[in-house]
Amino acid sequence: MSLTFYYAPMSTAGITDLVLEELGVPCERVKVDIRAGGSHQPEFLQLNPNGKVPLIVHDGMPIWESAAITMYLGEVFGVDRNLYPATGPRRGEAMKWIVWTNVTFGDAAFRLMRNTSEWTPAEQHNAKAADAAKADIFNCLRILDEGLSGRQFLLGTYTLADAHLNSFVDWLRHMQMDLSPYAHLNAWSERCKARPAYVRVAARS
Ligand SMILES: N[C@@H](CCC(=O)N[C@@H](CS)C(=O)NCC(=O)O)C(=O)O
């Protein structure tokens, strides 16, 4: 078995980093200097034409998009380790939260970033679009908070869906979003952060 993980610190690859740490699967780690254009070098673009991390190459197959990577690693390595459900409705529940993180929640967060952050030129910022994005984020936070009501973790017990979504919530905190009104979410996040794999990843980043 060969598994290579291409990553950059403080990036979306942090999700995959945590997923791999939870699984304890041995892999070769390749750091990509995305600020210096490392993900746009021809050798990298051959593996991921999007020029982005995370990227894994498993037994010769490049797989990009963090949601696909989490679901793939879960399916291949997570079921035996009780970190990902076997095929069936619970698998669907895990996929639902993972895809929602990147598509619905991720889209709202990226719209906010695009319209407010210093990474986008100020003349491209649009205050109305930023307000709409914020409203969408609050709606997602409400959905997540309600989804966690009466549950320790998204599926009841801890799975890679929690690792995936909690990493994304960490990034929202980093963006100074006020998450204090969401009691179930905060309690869940603390449980996720107490996982030994989370502590190990946090210590090296
Ligand atoms: N939808 C992708 C997004 C990945 C992404 O945006 N990666 C950024 C870092 S957070 C990147 O590699 N940027 C380098 C570039 O665009 O040059 C995923 O979830 O994997």
Ligand as a Chemical Component Dictionary entry (heavy atoms), coordinates in Angstrom:
data_LIG
# 
_chem_comp.id                   LIG 
_chem_comp.type                 NON-POLYMER 
_chem_comp.pdbx_formal_charge   0 
_chem_comp.three_letter_code    LIG 
# 
loop_
_chem_comp_atom.comp_id 
_chem_comp_atom.atom_id 
_chem_comp_atom.alt_atom_id 
_chem_comp_atom.type_symbol 
_chem_comp_atom.charge 
_chem_comp_atom.model_Cartn_x 
_chem_comp_atom.model_Cartn_y 
_chem_comp_atom.model_Cartn_z 
_chem_comp_atom.pdbx_ordinal 
LIG N1  N1  N 0 -12.544 22.613 -2.375 1  
LIG C1  C1  C 0 -11.171 22.329 -2.064 2  
LIG C2  C2  C 0 -10.482 23.627 -1.632 3  
LIG C3  C3  C 0 -8.999  23.454 -1.433 4  
LIG C4  C4  C 0 -8.320  24.815 -1.279 5  
LIG O1  O1  O 0 -8.928  25.884 -1.467 6  
LIG N2  N2  N 0 -7.005  24.785 -1.001 7  
LIG C5  C5  C 0 -6.240  26.000 -0.881 8  
LIG C6  C6  C 0 -5.657  26.146 0.515  9  
LIG S1  S1  S 0 -6.918  26.379 1.727  10 
LIG C7  C7  C 0 -5.048  25.946 -1.843 11 
LIG O2  O2  O 0 -4.435  24.923 -1.988 12 
LIG N3  N3  N 0 -4.710  27.068 -2.476 13 
LIG C8  C8  C 0 -3.552  27.171 -3.312 14 
LIG C9  C9  C 0 -3.844  27.915 -4.589 15 
LIG O3  O3  O 0 -5.021  28.111 -4.913 16 
LIG O4  O4  O 0 -2.867  28.281 -5.220 17 
LIG C10 C10 C 0 -11.092 21.251 -0.976 18 
LIG O5  O5  O 0 -11.993 21.206 -0.118 19 
LIG O6  O6  O 0 -10.153 20.445 -0.988 20 
# 
loop_
_chem_comp_bond.comp_id 
_chem_comp_bond.atom_id_1 
_chem_comp_bond.atom_id_2 
_chem_comp_bond.value_order 
_chem_comp_bond.pdbx_ordinal 
LIG N1  C1  SING 1  
LIG C1  C2  SING 2  
LIG C1  C10 SING 3  
LIG C2  C3  SING 4  
LIG C3  C4  SING 5  
LIG C4  O1  DOUB 6  
LIG C4  N2  SING 7  
LIG N2  C5  SING 8  
LIG C5  C6  SING 9  
LIG C5  C7  SING 10 
LIG C6  S1  SING 11 
LIG C7  O2  DOUB 12 
LIG C7  N3  SING 13 
LIG N3  C8  SING 14 
LIG C8  C9  SING 15 
LIG C9  O3  DOUB 16 
LIG C9  O4  SING 17 
LIG C10 O5  DOUB 18 
LIG C10 O6  SING 19 
# 
